[in-house]
Amino acid sequence: MVYNSGKIKQFIFYKNDVVQKVSQEALTKIVTVTLHMYW
């Protein structure tokens, strides 16, 4: 039980990390495209 919850926590942290990384990259891309459109 403890092992399982530890695994789940690890997975959630890993997922959050990936999501943050992807959204950061997406945000950078959107900002870049937007700047190119307006300049």
PDBQT receptor file of N, H, CA, C and O in Angstrom, charges set to zero:
ATOM      1  N   MET A   1       0.849  -1.205   0.000  1.00  0.00    +0.000 N 
ATOM      2  CA  MET A   1       0.000   0.000   0.000  1.00  0.00    +0.000 C 
ATOM      3  C   MET A   1       0.886   1.257   0.000  1.00  0.00    +0.000 C 
ATOM      4  O   MET A   1       0.702   2.159  -0.818  1.00  0.00    +0.000 OA
ATOM      5  N   VAL A   2       1.837   1.296   0.923  1.00  0.00    +0.000 N 
ATOM      6  H   VAL A   2       1.986   0.563   1.587  1.00  0.00    +0.000 HD
ATOM      7  CA  VAL A   2       2.744   2.441   0.998  1.00  0.00    +0.000 C 
ATOM      8  C   VAL A   2       3.544   2.538  -0.294  1.00  0.00    +0.000 C 
ATOM      9  O   VAL A   2       3.754   3.622  -0.838  1.00  0.00    +0.000 OA
ATOM     10  N   TYR A   3       3.984   1.372  -0.772  1.00  0.00    +0.000 N 
ATOM     11  H   TYR A   3       3.813   0.492  -0.330  1.00  0.00    +0.000 HD
ATOM     12  CA  TYR A   3       4.763   1.319  -2.014  1.00  0.00    +0.000 C 
ATOM     13  C   TYR A   3       3.932   1.865  -3.173  1.00  0.00    +0.000 C 
ATOM     14  O   TYR A   3       4.429   2.643  -3.988  1.00  0.00    +0.000 OA
ATOM     15  N   ASN A   4       2.676   1.458  -3.242  1.00  0.00    +0.000 N 
ATOM     16  H   ASN A   4       2.272   0.827  -2.580  1.00  0.00    +0.000 HD
ATOM     17  CA  ASN A   4       1.788   1.913  -4.316  1.00  0.00    +0.000 C 
ATOM     18  C   ASN A   4       1.592   3.422  -4.280  1.00  0.00    +0.000 C 
ATOM     19  O   ASN A   4       1.724   4.088  -5.307  1.00  0.00    +0.000 OA
ATOM     20  N   SER A   5       1.279   3.966  -3.115  1.00  0.00    +0.000 N 
ATOM     21  H   SER A   5       1.172   3.426  -2.280  1.00  0.00    +0.000 HD
ATOM     22  CA  SER A   5       1.049   5.413  -3.015  1.00  0.00    +0.000 C 
ATOM     23  C   SER A   5       2.321   6.172  -3.374  1.00  0.00    +0.000 C 
ATOM     24  O   SER A   5       2.262   7.250  -3.967  1.00  0.00    +0.000 OA
ATOM     25  N   GLY A   6       3.470   5.606  -3.011  1.00  0.00    +0.000 N 
ATOM     26  H   GLY A   6       3.518   4.731  -2.530  1.00  0.00    +0.000 HD
ATOM     27  CA  GLY A   6       4.742   6.230  -3.373  1.00  0.00    +0.000 C 
ATOM     28  C   GLY A   6       4.916   6.255  -4.878  1.00  0.00    +0.000 C 
ATOM     29  O   GLY A   6       5.355   7.254  -5.448  1.00  0.00    +0.000 OA
ATOM     30  N   LYS A   7       4.568   5.148  -5.515  1.00  0.00    +0.000 N 
ATOM     31  H   LYS A   7       4.212   4.337  -5.052  1.00  0.00    +0.000 HD
ATOM     32  CA  LYS A   7       4.673   5.054  -6.965  1.00  0.00    +0.000 C 
ATOM     33  C   LYS A   7       3.739   6.063  -7.623  1.00  0.00    +0.000 C 
ATOM     34  O   LYS A   7       4.122   6.747  -8.572  1.00  0.00    +0.000 OA
ATOM     35  N   ILE A   8       2.517   6.150  -7.115  1.00  0.00    +0.000 N 
ATOM     36  H   ILE A   8       2.206   5.594  -6.344  1.00  0.00    +0.000 HD
ATOM     37  CA  ILE A   8       1.514   7.067  -7.688  1.00  0.00    +0.000 C 
ATOM     38  C   ILE A   8       1.984   8.509  -7.536  1.00  0.00    +0.000 C 
ATOM     39  O   ILE A   8       1.883   9.304  -8.471  1.00  0.00    +0.000 OA
ATOM     40  N   LYS A   9       2.500   8.842  -6.354  1.00  0.00    +0.000 N 
ATOM     41  H   LYS A   9       2.582   8.197  -5.595  1.00  0.00    +0.000 HD
ATOM     42  CA  LYS A   9       3.016  10.200  -6.116  1.00  0.00    +0.000 C 
ATOM     43  C   LYS A   9       4.134  10.511  -7.103  1.00  0.00    +0.000 C 
ATOM     44  O   LYS A   9       4.178  11.591  -7.692  1.00  0.00    +0.000 OA
ATOM     45  N   GLN A  10       5.036   9.549  -7.274  1.00  0.00    +0.000 N 
ATOM     46  H   GLN A  10       5.000   8.671  -6.796  1.00  0.00    +0.000 HD
ATOM     47  CA  GLN A  10       6.155   9.708  -8.195  1.00  0.00    +0.000 C 
ATOM     48  C   GLN A  10       5.626   9.960  -9.605  1.00  0.00    +0.000 C 
ATOM     49  O   GLN A  10       6.121  10.834 -10.317  1.00  0.00    +0.000 OA
ATOM     50  N   PHE A  11       4.620   9.187  -9.996  1.00  0.00    +0.000 N 
ATOM     51  H   PHE A  11       4.218   8.477  -9.418  1.00  0.00    +0.000 HD
ATOM     52  CA  PHE A  11       4.039   9.308 -11.333  1.00  0.00    +0.000 C 
ATOM     53  C   PHE A  11       3.395  10.671 -11.514  1.00  0.00    +0.000 C 
ATOM     54  O   PHE A  11       3.550  11.304 -12.558  1.00  0.00    +0.000 OA
ATOM     55  N   ILE A  12       2.659  11.130 -10.479  1.00  0.00    +0.000 N 
ATOM     56  H   ILE A  12       2.533  10.616  -9.630  1.00  0.00    +0.000 HD
ATOM     57  CA  ILE A  12       2.001  12.437 -10.546  1.00  0.00    +0.000 C 
ATOM     58  C   ILE A  12       3.042  13.545 -10.667  1.00  0.00    +0.000 C 
ATOM     59  O   ILE A  12       2.878  14.465 -11.469  1.00  0.00    +0.000 OA
ATOM     60  N   PHE A  13       4.106  13.465  -9.881  1.00  0.00    +0.000 N 
ATOM     61  H   PHE A  13       4.239  12.717  -9.230  1.00  0.00    +0.000 HD
ATOM     62  CA  PHE A  13       5.165  14.477  -9.961  1.00  0.00    +0.000 C 
ATOM     63  C   PHE A  13       5.788  14.478 -11.346  1.00  0.00    +0.000 C 
ATOM     64  O   PHE A  13       6.041  15.534 -11.926  1.00  0.00    +0.000 OA
ATOM     65  N   TYR A  14       6.034  13.271 -11.873  1.00  0.00    +0.000 N 
ATOM     66  H   TYR A  14       5.829  12.414 -11.402  1.00  0.00    +0.000 HD
ATOM     67  CA  TYR A  14       6.638  13.140 -13.204  1.00  0.00    +0.000 C 
ATOM     68  C   TYR A  14       5.718  13.748 -14.259  1.00  0.00    +0.000 C 
ATOM     69  O   TYR A  14       6.161  14.478 -15.146  1.00  0.00    +0.000 OA
ATOM     70  N   LYS A  15       4.418  13.428 -14.144  1.00  0.00    +0.000 N 
ATOM     71  H   LYS A  15       4.058  12.834 -13.424  1.00  0.00    +0.000 HD
ATOM     72  CA  LYS A  15       3.432  13.947 -15.101  1.00  0.00    +0.000 C 
ATOM     73  C   LYS A  15       3.394  15.471 -15.041  1.00  0.00    +0.000 C 
ATOM     74  O   LYS A  15       3.410  16.135 -16.078  1.00  0.00    +0.000 OA
ATOM     75  N   ASN A  16       3.344  16.022 -13.839  1.00  0.00    +0.000 N 
ATOM     76  H   ASN A  16       3.331  15.483 -12.997  1.00  0.00    +0.000 HD
ATOM     77  CA  ASN A  16       3.310  17.480 -13.676  1.00  0.00    +0.000 C 
ATOM     78  C   ASN A  16       4.538  18.118 -14.308  1.00  0.00    +0.000 C 
ATOM     79  O   ASN A  16       4.439  19.165 -14.949  1.00  0.00    +0.000 OA
ATOM     80  N   ASP A  17       5.697  17.488 -14.127  1.00  0.00    +0.000 N 
ATOM     81  H   ASP A  17       5.777  16.637 -13.607  1.00  0.00    +0.000 HD
ATOM     82  CA  ASP A  17       6.944  18.004 -14.674  1.00  0.00    +0.000 C 
ATOM     83  C   ASP A  17       6.862  18.058 -16.191  1.00  0.00    +0.000 C 
ATOM     84  O   ASP A  17       7.237  19.055 -16.809  1.00  0.00    +0.000 OA
ATOM     85  N   VAL A  18       6.365  16.974 -16.788  1.00  0.00    +0.000 N 
ATOM     86  H   VAL A  18       6.060  16.165 -16.286  1.00  0.00    +0.000 HD
ATOM     87  CA  VAL A  18       6.237  16.907 -18.249  1.00  0.00    +0.000 C 
ATOM     88  C   VAL A  18       5.256  17.959 -18.738  1.00  0.00    +0.000 C 
ATOM     89  O   VAL A  18       5.517  18.663 -19.713  1.00  0.00    +0.000 OA
ATOM     90  N   VAL A  19       4.116  18.058 -18.047  1.00  0.00    +0.000 N 
ATOM     91  H   VAL A  19       3.904  17.486 -17.255  1.00  0.00    +0.000 HD
ATOM     92  CA  VAL A  19       3.087  19.028 -18.439  1.00  0.00    +0.000 C 
ATOM     93  C   VAL A  19       3.653  20.449 -18.383  1.00  0.00    +0.000 C 
ATOM     94  O   VAL A  19       3.434  21.249 -19.293  1.00  0.00    +0.000 OA
ATOM     95  N   GLN A  20       4.385  20.754 -17.305  1.00  0.00    +0.000 N 
ATOM     96  H   GLN A  20       4.563  20.105 -16.566  1.00  0.00    +0.000 HD
ATOM     97  CA  GLN A  20       4.979  22.086 -17.168  1.00  0.00    +0.000 C 
ATOM     98  C   GLN A  20       5.947  22.364 -18.309  1.00  0.00    +0.000 C 
ATOM     99  O   GLN A  20       5.941  23.450 -18.890  1.00  0.00    +0.000 OA
ATOM    100  N   LYS A  21       6.780  21.372 -18.627  1.00  0.00    +0.000 N 
ATOM    101  H   LYS A  21       6.785  20.490 -18.155  1.00  0.00    +0.000 HD
ATOM    102  CA  LYS A  21       7.778  21.527 -19.679  1.00  0.00    +0.000 C 
ATOM    103  C   LYS A  21       7.093  21.785 -21.019  1.00  0.00    +0.000 C 
ATOM    104  O   LYS A  21       7.468  22.689 -21.766  1.00  0.00    +0.000 OA
ATOM    105  N   VAL A  22       6.086  20.972 -21.300  1.00  0.00    +0.000 N 
ATOM    106  H   VAL A  22       5.782  20.238 -20.694  1.00  0.00    +0.000 HD
ATOM    107  CA  VAL A  22       5.378  21.080 -22.584  1.00  0.00    +0.000 C 
ATOM    108  C   VAL A  22       4.655  22.419 -22.676  1.00  0.00    +0.000 C 
ATOM    109  O   VAL A  22       4.720  23.088 -23.707  1.00  0.00    +0.000 OA
ATOM    110  N   SER A  23       3.965  22.816 -21.605  1.00  0.00    +0.000 N 
ATOM    111  H   SER A  23       3.912  22.273 -20.767  1.00  0.00    +0.000 HD
ATOM    112  CA  SER A  23       3.215  24.072 -21.653  1.00  0.00    +0.000 C 
ATOM    113  C   SER A  23       4.164  25.260 -21.763  1.00  0.00    +0.000 C 
ATOM    114  O   SER A  23       3.839  26.262 -22.399  1.00  0.00    +0.000 OA
ATOM    115  N   GLN A  24       5.345  25.148 -21.139  1.00  0.00    +0.000 N 
ATOM    116  H   GLN A  24       5.609  24.334 -20.622  1.00  0.00    +0.000 HD
ATOM    117  CA  GLN A  24       6.343  26.210 -21.253  1.00  0.00    +0.000 C 
ATOM    118  C   GLN A  24       6.814  26.343 -22.694  1.00  0.00    +0.000 C 
ATOM    119  O   GLN A  24       6.928  27.449 -23.223  1.00  0.00    +0.000 OA
ATOM    120  N   GLU A  25       7.087  25.194 -23.329  1.00  0.00    +0.000 N 
ATOM    121  H   GLU A  25       6.995  24.295 -22.900  1.00  0.00    +0.000 HD
ATOM    122  CA  GLU A  25       7.535  25.198 -24.718  1.00  0.00    +0.000 C 
ATOM    123  C   GLU A  25       6.442  25.745 -25.614  1.00  0.00    +0.000 C 
ATOM    124  O   GLU A  25       6.710  26.530 -26.523  1.00  0.00    +0.000 OA
ATOM    125  N   ALA A  26       5.206  25.328 -25.358  1.00  0.00    +0.000 N 
ATOM    126  H   ALA A  26       4.988  24.690 -24.620  1.00  0.00    +0.000 HD
ATOM    127  CA  ALA A  26       4.072  25.788 -26.155  1.00  0.00    +0.000 C 
ATOM    128  C   ALA A  26       3.907  27.295 -25.999  1.00  0.00    +0.000 C 
ATOM    129  O   ALA A  26       3.663  28.009 -26.971  1.00  0.00    +0.000 OA
ATOM    130  N   LEU A  27       4.043  27.768 -24.766  1.00  0.00    +0.000 N 
ATOM    131  H   LEU A  27       4.241  27.189 -23.976  1.00  0.00    +0.000 HD
ATOM    132  CA  LEU A  27       3.906  29.199 -24.488  1.00  0.00    +0.000 C 
ATOM    133  C   LEU A  27       4.981  29.980 -25.242  1.00  0.00    +0.000 C 
ATOM    134  O   LEU A  27       4.696  31.008 -25.856  1.00  0.00    +0.000 OA
ATOM    135  N   THR A  28       6.208  29.489 -25.192  1.00  0.00    +0.000 N 
ATOM    136  H   THR A  28       6.440  28.654 -24.694  1.00  0.00    +0.000 HD
ATOM    137  CA  THR A  28       7.305  30.142 -25.906  1.00  0.00    +0.000 C 
ATOM    138  C   THR A  28       7.008  30.199 -27.399  1.00  0.00    +0.000 C 
ATOM    139  O   THR A  28       7.235  31.219 -28.050  1.00  0.00    +0.000 OA
ATOM    140  N   LYS A  29       6.495  29.088 -27.935  1.00  0.00    +0.000 N 
ATOM    141  H   LYS A  29       6.311  28.260 -27.406  1.00  0.00    +0.000 HD
ATOM    142  CA  LYS A  29       6.181  29.021 -29.359  1.00  0.00    +0.000 C 
ATOM    143  C   LYS A  29       5.092  30.019 -29.712  1.00  0.00    +0.000 C 
ATOM    144  O   LYS A  29       5.192  30.730 -30.712  1.00  0.00    +0.000 OA
ATOM    145  N   ILE A  30       4.042  30.072 -28.882  1.00  0.00    +0.000 N 
ATOM    146  H   ILE A  30       3.961  29.495 -28.069  1.00  0.00    +0.000 HD
ATOM    147  CA  ILE A  30       2.926  30.988 -29.126  1.00  0.00    +0.000 C 
ATOM    148  C   ILE A  30       3.417  32.434 -29.097  1.00  0.00    +0.000 C 
ATOM    149  O   ILE A  30       3.067  33.234 -29.965  1.00  0.00    +0.000 OA
ATOM    150  N   VAL A  31       4.227  32.760 -28.098  1.00  0.00    +0.000 N 
ATOM    151  H   VAL A  31       4.511  32.110 -27.393  1.00  0.00    +0.000 HD
ATOM    152  CA  VAL A  31       4.758  34.126 -27.976  1.00  0.00    +0.000 C 
ATOM    153  C   VAL A  31       5.597  34.470 -29.199  1.00  0.00    +0.000 C 
ATOM    154  O   VAL A  31       5.475  35.561 -29.756  1.00  0.00    +0.000 OA
ATOM    155  N   THR A  32       6.445  33.541 -29.614  1.00  0.00    +0.000 N 
ATOM    156  H   THR A  32       6.544  32.655 -29.161  1.00  0.00    +0.000 HD
ATOM    157  CA  THR A  32       7.304  33.769 -30.779  1.00  0.00    +0.000 C 
ATOM    158  C   THR A  32       6.462  34.017 -32.026  1.00  0.00    +0.000 C 
ATOM    159  O   THR A  32       6.706  34.971 -32.765  1.00  0.00    +0.000 OA
ATOM    160  N   VAL A  33       5.477  33.161 -32.256  1.00  0.00    +0.000 N 
ATOM    161  H   VAL A  33       5.279  32.387 -31.656  1.00  0.00    +0.000 HD
ATOM    162  CA  VAL A  33       4.606  33.298 -33.430  1.00  0.00    +0.000 C 
ATOM    163  C   VAL A  33       3.855  34.621 -33.375  1.00  0.00    +0.000 C 
ATOM    164  O   VAL A  33       3.740  35.326 -34.378  1.00  0.00    +0.000 OA
ATOM    165  N   THR A  34       3.342  34.947 -32.187  1.00  0.00    +0.000 N 
ATOM    166  H   THR A  34       3.435  34.374 -31.373  1.00  0.00    +0.000 HD
ATOM    167  CA  THR A  34       2.595  36.194 -32.023  1.00  0.00    +0.000 C 
ATOM    168  C   THR A  34       3.477  37.396 -32.335  1.00  0.00    +0.000 C 
ATOM    169  O   THR A  34       3.056  38.323 -33.028  1.00  0.00    +0.000 OA
ATOM    170  N   LEU A  35       4.701  37.372 -31.820  1.00  0.00    +0.000 N 
ATOM    171  H   LEU A  35       5.042  36.619 -31.258  1.00  0.00    +0.000 HD
ATOM    172  CA  LEU A  35       5.626  38.485 -32.076  1.00  0.00    +0.000 C 
ATOM    173  C   LEU A  35       5.918  38.598 -33.567  1.00  0.00    +0.000 C 
ATOM    174  O   LEU A  35       5.971  39.701 -34.111  1.00  0.00    +0.000 OA
ATOM    175  N   HIS A  36       6.107  37.454 -34.230  1.00  0.00    +0.000 N 
ATOM    176  H   HIS A  36       6.063  36.558 -33.788  1.00  0.00    +0.000 HD
ATOM    177  CA  HIS A  36       6.384  37.475 -35.666  1.00  0.00    +0.000 C 
ATOM    178  C   HIS A  36       5.195  38.041 -36.428  1.00  0.00    +0.000 C 
ATOM    179  O   HIS A  36       5.367  38.732 -37.432  1.00  0.00    +0.000 OA
ATOM    180  N   MET A  37       3.988  37.747 -35.952  1.00  0.00    +0.000 N 
ATOM    181  H   MET A  37       3.848  37.185 -35.137  1.00  0.00    +0.000 HD
ATOM    182  CA  MET A  37       2.788  38.228 -36.631  1.00  0.00    +0.000 C 
ATOM    183  C   MET A  37       2.658  39.745 -36.495  1.00  0.00    +0.000 C 
ATOM    184  O   MET A  37       2.215  40.421 -37.423  1.00  0.00    +0.000 OA
ATOM    185  N   TYR A  38       3.050  40.278 -35.325  1.00  0.00    +0.000 N 
ATOM    186  H   TYR A  38       3.410  39.729 -34.571  1.00  0.00    +0.000 HD
ATOM    187  CA  TYR A  38       2.826  41.708 -35.075  1.00  0.00    +0.000 C 
ATOM    188  C   TYR A  38       4.002  42.597 -35.453  1.00  0.00    +0.000 C 
ATOM    189  O   TYR A  38       3.855  43.817 -35.523  1.00  0.00    +0.000 OA
ATOM    190  N   TRP A  39       5.177  41.998 -35.700  1.00  0.00    +0.000 N 
ATOM    191  H   TRP A  39       5.297  41.007 -35.643  1.00  0.00    +0.000 HD
ATOM    192  CA  TRP A  39       6.322  42.866 -36.011  1.00  0.00    +0.000 C 
ATOM    193  C   TRP A  39       6.643  42.840 -37.487  1.00  0.00    +0.000 C 
ATOM    194  O   TRP A  39       7.577  43.511 -37.928  1.00  0.00    +0.000 OA
TER     195      TRP A  39
